[in-house]
Amino acid sequence: MRALGRSRSHHFRLPSRLSKLAWIVGVGSCILWAMMSLFRDLDGRAVGTLDQDLESLRQAVSLLPDDPEIHRRLGRLYLLDPLALDPSRALMHFQRAVEASPFDHTLWIDVGRAYEQRDRSEEAERAYRRAVTLAPRYFRPRWIYANFLLRHGRLAEGVTELEHLIEADPDAMRHIFDLVWQATGEEGRVLVAWGRRSTSDRVRAELIRFLADRQGYEGALIVWRAMGRQTRFKLESGLHLVSVLMSAHQWDRAARVWQEVLLDHDERLSIDDLRFWNRNFERERWGEGFDWRIESSQGVDVRIDDTTSWDGERSLRLRFRQHNGLHFEGVYHDVLIEPARDTILRFRYKTKGMLARNGVVVEITDAVHPGRWRARTPPLGNPTEWTEETLSFRPPPETHILRLRIVRRPMDILHDYVAGEIWFDAFSLEPASAIAR
């Protein structure tokens, strides 16, 4: 019985050893297979990333047939490299890529491009629309799809896509406007219609600048008038439109828009305000359009002074820091006038610490052609109390816009000295006939 028991114990120990051996062999095989797969994967990725030539990518895709990135690279090589150009193979690789990674919108863009290369517009559009669906707020898929629509003459649909694109990326507005301008032409009528239906004053303001800079003045004005009243965007875009019109020497149109800007800003303005804006320096200075342009220099400090005035609460002050050889023309104001009409300029001024001979005058020229005609006051003196100065002149028939400028020029070589401060206030331009009555 003991012998039998020993025999049975020996009989059951043999299968246990075989099981362990089988388990070790199985685990080892799995580890070996995993290591071989890992090396295969690493080898494929190394080939696919370190080299971009056709043969290297073919080798990489044979090692990693389900890797979307390698299919993408190989497809782009077939699509973009003139030496390897093969749109059919490019499309095949892009399709393999999207099969492996169907939610990557960039791969669908590649599929669309390959279809376009093969003149298969319907399939290309479906691919682009899939990219937009996957990334609705990304810039690139909508931009590419909108370009596709514009290239195929579907302007309304393309513009609609671009409108959505502005919502996704407002900083791209000027690029988008430029694309529509180039694609549609027609003096910007498509853009004007877009601006009229837009609900964003920011978009409208940028569109006004875009149109004005391309001489689309009427369109810019239509969009500007469609904006809400008394908004910061409307004021700034209106001022820009006026400045562009003035630079183009379209003075009458600029003056009309200027008056609309002013009345939109404050409908209680008087006729004098509209004719000569900010003549007594009481208004907020915009520094654009028909407003004072004020620039200091190393020799002259210029600023609005709220400590003294002749009329109201503020005046303009110049303080001279350079005393000899000073040439200064940093303060001027453009004013629209009736040509060939006797006119009187009036203003008040006073000084502190200045000599009687100081080289300061106020002069008026044609804003477009300064050499055509000029009128100036006598040299200003050094009164310490507010003093009135007048200048009578008659601009020639060709002059429609005056430039009023405060000037200091060097005097004779034996006596050229300026120092101290001078204040100006209460400028006005009036027809001489009104004064006579």
Secondary structure per residue as TSV (DSSP state, phi and psi in degrees):
chain	resnum	aa	ss	phi	psi
A	1	M	-	360.0	-40.5
A	2	R	H	-63.7	-38.6
A	3	A	H	-63.6	-41.0
A	4	L	H	-63.1	-41.5
A	5	G	H	-63.3	-39.8
A	6	R	H	-66.8	-36.8
A	7	S	H	-63.7	-43.6
A	8	R	H	-64.3	-40.7
A	9	S	H	-62.0	-41.5
A	10	H	H	-67.3	-35.6
A	11	H	H	-64.7	-39.1
A	12	F	H	-81.9	-18.8
A	13	R	H	-75.5	-28.4
A	14	L	H	-65.5	-50.0
A	15	P	H	-60.6	-35.1
A	16	S	H	-60.8	-41.7
A	17	R	H	-67.9	-38.9
A	18	L	H	-63.8	-38.2
A	19	S	H	-63.9	-42.6
A	20	K	H	-63.2	-42.1
A	21	L	H	-63.2	-43.0
A	22	A	H	-62.8	-39.9
A	23	W	H	-64.3	-42.4
A	24	I	H	-64.6	-43.3
A	25	V	H	-62.8	-41.3
A	26	G	H	-64.6	-46.7
A	27	V	H	-62.9	-42.4
A	28	G	H	-61.2	-40.1
A	29	S	H	-63.9	-41.4
A	30	C	H	-62.5	-44.4
A	31	I	H	-63.2	-42.8
A	32	L	H	-63.1	-42.6
A	33	W	H	-63.8	-41.5
A	34	A	H	-64.7	-41.1
A	35	M	H	-66.6	-39.4
A	36	M	H	-65.8	-39.3
A	37	S	H	-65.9	-39.8
A	38	L	H	-63.8	-46.6
A	39	F	H	-63.5	-37.1
A	40	R	H	-64.0	-43.1
A	41	D	H	-64.7	-45.7
A	42	L	H	-64.8	-39.4
A	43	D	H	-64.3	-43.7
A	44	G	H	-63.6	-42.9
A	45	R	H	-69.3	-36.2
A	46	A	H	-63.3	-45.1
A	47	V	H	-63.9	-38.9
A	48	G	H	-74.7	-24.0
A	49	T	H	-102.3	-30.8
A	50	L	H	-82.5	-28.7
A	51	D	-	-124.3	143.9
A	52	Q	-	-119.4	12.0
A	53	D	S	-78.9	162.5
A	54	L	H	-60.6	-45.9
A	55	E	H	-65.4	-40.5
A	56	S	H	-63.3	-41.3
A	57	L	H	-70.2	-35.2
A	58	R	H	-62.6	-42.5
A	59	Q	H	-63.3	-40.9
A	60	A	H	-64.5	-40.6
A	61	V	H	-72.9	-25.9
A	62	S	H	-71.9	-31.5
A	63	L	H	-78.5	-34.5
A	64	L	-	-129.1	76.3
A	65	P	T	-69.3	-13.4
A	66	D	T	-110.2	14.2
A	67	D	-	-87.1	114.4
A	68	P	H	-66.2	-32.0
A	69	E	H	-67.6	-39.8
A	70	I	H	-69.7	-38.1
A	71	H	H	-62.8	-38.5
A	72	R	H	-61.4	-46.3
A	73	R	H	-65.2	-41.1
A	74	L	H	-67.3	-39.9
A	75	G	H	-63.2	-41.4
A	76	R	H	-66.9	-32.9
A	77	L	H	-65.2	-43.2
A	78	Y	H	-68.4	-26.5
A	79	L	H	-88.6	-32.8
A	80	L	H	-113.8	-23.7
A	81	D	-	-84.0	116.8
A	82	P	T	-58.6	-29.3
A	83	L	T	-77.7	-21.1
A	84	A	T	-117.8	13.3
A	85	L	-	-55.5	121.7
A	86	D	-	-159.9	84.9
A	87	P	H	-56.6	-32.9
A	88	S	H	-65.8	-45.8
A	89	R	H	-66.6	-36.9
A	90	A	H	-59.2	-46.5
A	91	L	H	-61.7	-41.0
A	92	M	H	-60.2	-43.5
A	93	H	H	-69.9	-37.5
A	94	F	H	-65.9	-37.8
A	95	Q	H	-65.0	-39.6
A	96	R	H	-62.6	-37.0
A	97	A	H	-65.0	-45.0
A	98	V	H	-72.6	-25.4
A	99	E	H	-64.4	-37.5
A	100	A	H	-80.5	-28.7
A	101	S	-	-140.0	75.6
A	102	P	T	-73.3	-10.5
A	103	F	T	-105.4	12.7
A	104	D	-	-91.9	107.7
A	105	H	H	-66.0	-27.5
A	106	T	H	-66.7	-31.7
A	107	L	H	-69.0	-36.5
A	108	W	H	-67.8	-31.8
A	109	I	H	-63.1	-42.5
A	110	D	H	-61.8	-41.0
A	111	V	H	-60.2	-44.5
A	112	G	H	-60.8	-42.2
A	113	R	H	-63.8	-40.3
A	114	A	H	-64.2	-41.2
A	115	Y	H	-62.9	-41.7
A	116	E	H	-61.1	-39.4
A	117	Q	H	-61.9	-26.9
A	118	R	T	-99.1	13.1
A	119	D	T	60.5	36.0
A	120	R	-	-110.7	80.4
A	121	S	H	-66.5	-38.9
A	122	E	H	-64.3	-44.8
A	123	E	H	-66.7	-36.5
A	124	A	H	-62.4	-44.0
A	125	E	H	-62.6	-41.0
A	126	R	H	-62.1	-39.0
A	127	A	H	-66.1	-44.0
A	128	Y	H	-64.9	-40.5
A	129	R	H	-65.3	-35.0
A	130	R	H	-64.2	-40.2
A	131	A	H	-62.7	-41.9
A	132	V	H	-64.8	-40.3
A	133	T	H	-63.3	-39.2
A	134	L	H	-71.8	-29.7
A	135	A	S	-137.0	69.5
A	136	P	T	-65.5	-22.8
A	137	R	T	-108.4	11.4
A	138	Y	-	-88.9	148.2
A	139	F	H	-72.3	-49.1
A	140	R	H	-62.7	-46.6
A	141	P	H	-63.3	-40.4
A	142	R	H	-67.8	-39.1
A	143	W	H	-60.7	-45.6
A	144	I	H	-68.1	-40.5
A	145	Y	H	-66.5	-41.4
A	146	A	H	-62.7	-41.2
A	147	N	H	-61.1	-39.7
A	148	F	H	-59.3	-46.8
A	149	L	H	-63.5	-42.6
A	150	L	H	-66.2	-39.0
A	151	R	H	-62.5	-29.0
A	152	H	T	-97.4	16.5
A	153	G	T	76.1	12.3
A	154	R	-	-96.6	72.1
A	155	L	H	-64.8	-45.6
A	156	A	H	-61.3	-44.4
A	157	E	H	-66.2	-39.8
A	158	G	H	-64.2	-42.4
A	159	V	H	-65.0	-38.0
A	160	T	H	-61.8	-42.8
A	161	E	H	-61.6	-39.5
A	162	L	H	-68.9	-32.8
A	163	E	H	-61.3	-43.9
A	164	H	H	-62.4	-35.3
A	165	L	H	-66.1	-36.8
A	166	I	H	-63.5	-37.6
A	167	E	H	-61.5	-35.3
A	168	A	H	-78.5	-31.0
A	169	D	-	-147.0	82.7
A	170	P	G	-60.5	-26.2
A	171	D	G	-68.1	-12.5
A	172	A	G	-94.8	12.0
A	173	M	H	-55.3	-48.9
A	174	R	H	-64.5	-36.3
A	175	H	H	-63.5	-39.8
A	176	I	H	-69.1	-44.1
A	177	F	H	-60.0	-39.9
A	178	D	H	-65.3	-38.8
A	179	L	H	-62.5	-45.7
A	180	V	H	-65.0	-41.1
A	181	W	H	-59.3	-45.8
A	182	Q	H	-68.1	-35.5
A	183	A	H	-80.1	-31.4
A	184	T	H	-106.9	-31.0
A	185	G	-	60.2	-129.2
A	186	E	G	53.0	34.3
A	187	E	G	56.4	30.7
A	188	G	G	77.6	18.8
A	189	R	H	-63.6	-35.5
A	190	V	H	-64.9	-41.6
A	191	L	H	-66.5	-37.9
A	192	V	H	-63.3	-44.0
A	193	A	H	-62.4	-39.4
A	194	W	H	-60.2	-47.4
A	195	G	H	-62.3	-36.3
A	196	R	H	-68.5	-33.8
A	197	R	H	-92.2	-8.2
A	198	S	-	-66.4	146.7
A	199	T	-	-103.7	4.2
A	200	S	-	-108.0	117.3
A	201	D	H	-67.2	-27.4
A	202	R	H	-64.9	-44.2
A	203	V	H	-63.6	-44.3
A	204	R	H	-62.5	-41.8
A	205	A	H	-62.2	-43.2
A	206	E	H	-67.1	-36.3
A	207	L	H	-67.7	-37.9
A	208	I	H	-60.6	-45.7
A	209	R	H	-61.2	-43.1
A	210	F	H	-61.0	-49.0
A	211	L	H	-65.7	-43.3
A	212	A	H	-62.6	-39.7
A	213	D	H	-68.0	-16.5
A	214	R	T	-109.0	20.9
A	215	Q	T	65.7	20.3
A	216	G	-	-87.5	60.9
A	217	Y	H	-65.5	-44.9
A	218	E	H	-63.7	-43.2
A	219	G	H	-62.3	-42.4
A	220	A	H	-61.1	-40.1
A	221	L	H	-67.5	-37.5
A	222	I	H	-62.1	-45.9
A	223	V	H	-65.6	-39.4
A	224	W	H	-62.2	-41.8
A	225	R	H	-69.4	-19.4
A	226	A	T	-81.3	-8.4
A	227	M	S	-77.5	159.2
A	228	G	-	-66.3	151.9
A	229	R	T	-76.6	148.4
A	230	Q	T	57.4	41.3
A	231	T	-	-106.4	155.9
A	232	R	H	-60.9	-41.1
A	233	F	H	-62.8	-39.5
A	234	K	H	-69.1	-41.4
A	235	L	H	-62.3	-49.4
A	236	E	H	-65.8	-41.7
A	237	S	H	-71.1	-33.5
A	238	G	H	-64.9	-42.7
A	239	L	H	-63.5	-39.6
A	240	H	H	-64.2	-41.6
A	241	L	H	-61.6	-42.3
A	242	V	H	-62.3	-45.5
A	243	S	H	-61.9	-39.7
A	244	V	H	-66.2	-42.1
A	245	L	H	-63.6	-39.0
A	246	M	H	-65.6	-41.4
A	247	S	H	-63.3	-30.2
A	248	A	T	-85.5	3.9
A	249	H	T	62.4	28.1
A	250	Q	-	-94.4	73.4
A	251	W	H	-68.7	-43.7
A	252	D	H	-62.6	-46.0
A	253	R	H	-64.2	-40.6
A	254	A	H	-61.6	-41.8
A	255	A	H	-65.3	-38.0
A	256	R	H	-65.8	-44.2
A	257	V	H	-65.1	-38.8
A	258	W	H	-58.2	-45.9
A	259	Q	H	-64.6	-36.7
A	260	E	H	-64.1	-40.0
A	261	V	H	-60.7	-45.8
A	262	L	H	-64.0	-46.6
A	263	L	H	-68.5	-32.6
A	264	D	H	-66.9	-34.4
A	265	H	H	-73.0	-39.4
A	266	D	-	-156.0	103.7
A	267	E	T	-73.3	-4.6
A	268	R	T	-92.3	8.1
A	269	L	-	-65.9	148.9
A	270	S	-	-88.0	170.9
A	271	I	H	-61.8	-40.0
A	272	D	H	-62.1	-38.7
A	273	D	H	-61.8	-42.1
A	274	L	H	-69.8	-34.6
A	275	R	H	-76.0	-39.8
A	276	F	S	-140.7	90.8
A	277	W	T	-70.2	134.2
A	278	N	T	60.4	36.0
A	279	R	T	-65.5	-22.7
A	280	N	T	-113.8	16.5
A	281	F	S	65.8	19.7
A	282	E	-	-85.0	-24.3
A	283	R	S	-83.2	160.2
A	284	E	-	-60.7	129.8
A	285	R	-	-88.8	121.9
A	286	W	-	-91.1	-26.3
A	287	G	-	71.5	16.6
A	288	E	S	-136.2	165.1
A	289	G	S	63.8	-142.2
A	290	F	S	-90.7	61.0
A	291	D	S	-130.6	168.6
A	292	W	-	-63.4	133.8
A	293	R	E	-104.7	121.8
A	294	I	E	-128.0	120.8
A	295	E	-	-133.0	121.0
A	296	S	-	-75.5	168.3
A	297	S	-	-141.9	179.0
A	298	Q	S	-62.2	-30.2
A	299	G	S	-92.9	-17.2
A	300	V	E	-137.8	128.8
A	301	D	E	-99.2	122.7
A	302	V	E	-119.6	134.3
A	303	R	E	-159.8	162.4
A	304	I	E	-80.9	129.5
A	305	D	E	-109.9	119.2
A	306	D	S	-100.2	17.0
A	307	T	S	-100.9	-15.1
A	308	T	-	-151.0	150.1
A	309	S	-	-166.1	161.8
A	310	W	S	-94.8	-35.9
A	311	D	S	-136.6	115.0
A	312	G	S	94.9	-142.8
A	313	E	S	-120.0	-7.1
A	314	R	-	-137.2	160.5
A	315	S	E	-147.6	177.8
A	316	L	E	-105.2	130.2
A	317	R	E	-120.5	135.3
A	318	L	E	-115.6	127.6
A	319	R	E	-118.0	125.4
A	320	F	E	-91.8	122.9
A	321	R	-	-106.3	-23.0
A	322	Q	-	-103.2	133.8
A	323	H	-	-106.0	-24.0
A	324	N	S	-124.8	143.6
A	325	G	S	64.0	27.6
A	326	L	-	-85.6	125.4
A	327	H	-	-118.5	117.3
A	328	F	E	-136.4	131.6
A	329	E	E	-139.5	36.0
A	330	G	E	-86.2	5.3
A	331	V	E	-127.8	120.7
A	332	Y	E	-151.6	164.7
A	333	H	E	-147.8	126.2
A	334	D	E	-91.9	136.1
A	335	V	E	-136.9	130.6
A	336	L	E	-79.7	131.7
A	337	I	-	-134.2	169.2
A	338	E	-	-85.2	125.6
A	339	P	T	-70.3	158.3
A	340	A	T	53.8	43.3
A	341	R	-	-131.8	133.8
A	342	D	-	-63.9	127.6
A	343	T	E	-135.5	151.5
A	344	I	E	-123.0	127.3
A	345	L	E	-94.5	132.5
A	346	R	E	-127.3	146.4
A	347	F	E	-162.5	164.4
A	348	R	E	-113.1	148.3
A	349	Y	E	-151.2	159.0
A	350	K	E	-151.2	164.8
A	351	T	E	-133.9	169.0
A	352	K	E	-148.9	125.1
A	353	G	S	70.5	22.8
A	354	M	-	-107.7	155.6
A	355	L	-	-84.8	161.5
A	356	A	S	-63.8	-37.9
A	357	R	-	-100.0	109.7
A	358	N	-	-132.7	-6.8
A	359	G	-	80.8	10.6
A	360	V	E	-95.8	131.6
A	361	V	E	-139.6	165.8
A	362	V	E	-114.0	127.0
A	363	E	E	-128.0	158.9
A	364	I	E	-128.0	132.6
A	365	T	E	-135.1	171.4
A	366	D	E	-71.8	124.5
A	367	A	S	-66.4	-27.5
A	368	V	S	-87.4	-44.2
A	369	H	-	-126.9	83.5
A	370	P	G	-57.8	-29.3
A	371	G	G	-78.0	-9.1
A	372	R	G	-69.7	-36.7
A	373	W	-	-165.0	147.2
A	374	R	E	-153.4	142.6
A	375	A	E	-137.6	143.2
A	376	R	E	-145.3	155.4
A	377	T	-	-72.5	163.1
A	378	P	-	-61.9	161.3
A	379	P	-	-54.1	132.3
A	380	L	-	-72.8	146.3
A	381	G	-	-89.9	-148.8
A	382	N	-	-132.8	51.5
A	383	P	-	-69.4	144.2
A	384	T	S	-95.6	-3.7
A	385	E	S	-119.2	158.1
A	386	W	-	-57.8	129.4
A	387	T	E	-131.8	138.2
A	388	E	E	-86.0	139.7
A	389	E	E	-128.3	140.4
A	390	T	E	-127.6	155.5
A	391	L	E	-144.0	119.4
A	392	S	E	-96.9	138.4
A	393	F	E	-156.9	164.5
A	394	R	-	-135.1	103.8
A	395	P	-	-68.5	150.3
A	396	P	-	-69.9	165.2
A	397	P	T	-60.2	-26.3
A	398	E	T	-79.4	-11.5
A	399	T	-	-94.9	118.3
A	400	H	-	-113.1	-19.6
A	401	I	E	-130.1	125.4
A	402	L	E	-97.3	148.9
A	403	R	E	-118.0	111.0
A	404	L	E	-91.3	126.3
A	405	R	E	-136.7	138.0
A	406	I	E	-92.0	125.1
A	407	V	E	-129.4	143.2
A	408	R	E	-130.1	121.0
A	409	R	-	-119.9	151.9
A	410	P	-	-59.2	143.4
A	411	M	-	-94.6	-160.1
A	412	D	-	-65.2	159.2
A	413	I	T	-66.4	-22.5
A	414	L	T	-84.2	-21.4
A	415	H	S	-143.9	89.6
A	416	D	-	-135.0	93.3
A	417	Y	-	-148.1	134.4
A	418	V	-	-141.2	139.2
A	419	A	-	-156.9	172.9
A	420	G	E	86.8	-154.2
A	421	E	E	-136.5	152.3
A	422	I	E	-140.0	136.1
A	423	W	E	-112.4	145.8
A	424	F	E	-127.5	148.0
A	425	D	E	-160.4	161.1
A	426	A	E	56.2	55.7
A	427	F	E	-75.3	147.3
A	428	S	E	-154.2	149.2
A	429	L	E	-123.0	119.7
A	430	E	E	-134.0	142.9
A	431	P	E	-61.4	139.3
A	432	A	H	-62.5	-31.6
A	433	S	H	-64.6	-34.4
A	434	A	H	-67.8	-36.2
A	435	I	H	-66.0	-40.8
A	436	A	H	-62.8	-40.1
A	437	R	-	-67.3	360.0
